[in-house]
Amino acid sequence: MLYQANCDLPLEIRSRLSDAEQELYRAAYNSAIHWYGKASKAHQVALSAVKMQAAMYRHQTI
């Protein structure tokens, strides 16, 4: 299942992530679902992308 907009994301994701993080999650998820074909793996990939982006942002601001 591809997510067309942030409002289509699961409530857990919408409540935990900022709008920018939701955009990143959605893009990574949609890409990963094409690549792996499994929702659970796509979810892991998308969360990893959000975590990596957050870590990069923290590193830049130090």
C-alpha positions in Angstrom: 0.0 0.0 0.0 1.4 3.3 -1.0 0.8 6.5 1.0 -0.3 9.4 -1.2 -0.4 12.0 1.5 0.7 12.4 5.1 -2.9 12.1 6.2 -2.9 8.5 4.9 -0.1 7.5 7.3 -1.0 5.4 10.3 -2.0 7.4 13.4 1.0 6.2 15.3 3.4 7.7 12.7 1.4 11.0 12.4 1.4 11.5 16.1 5.1 10.7 16.7 6.7 12.6 13.8 6.8 16.2 12.6 5.4 17.1 9.2 8.9 17.1 7.7 9.6 13.7 9.2 6.3 12.4 7.9 7.2 13.5 4.4 10.5 11.7 4.7 8.9 8.6 6.2 6.3 8.5 3.4 8.8 8.8 0.6 11.1 6.2 2.1 8.2 3.8 2.8 6.8 4.1 -0.7 10.3 3.5 -2.2 11.0 0.5 0.1 7.6 -1.1 -0.5 8.5 -1.2 -4.2 11.9 -2.6 -3.5 11.2 -5.2 -0.8 7.5 -5.8 -1.3 6.8 -6.2 2.4 5.1 -3.6 4.6 7.0 -4.6 7.7 10.4 -4.1 6.0 9.3 -0.9 4.4 8.3 0.4 7.8 11.7 -0.4 9.2 13.5 1.3 6.3 11.3 4.4 6.6 11.9 4.7 10.4 15.6 4.2 9.8 15.6 7.0 7.2 13.9 9.3 9.7 16.4 8.4 12.4 19.4 9.0 10.1 18.0 12.4 9.1 17.6 13.4 12.7 21.1 12.3 13.6 22.5 14.2 10.6 20.6 17.3 11.7 21.8 17.0 15.3 25.4 16.6 14.0 25.2 19.7 11.9 23.8 21.9 14.7 26.6 21.0 17.2 
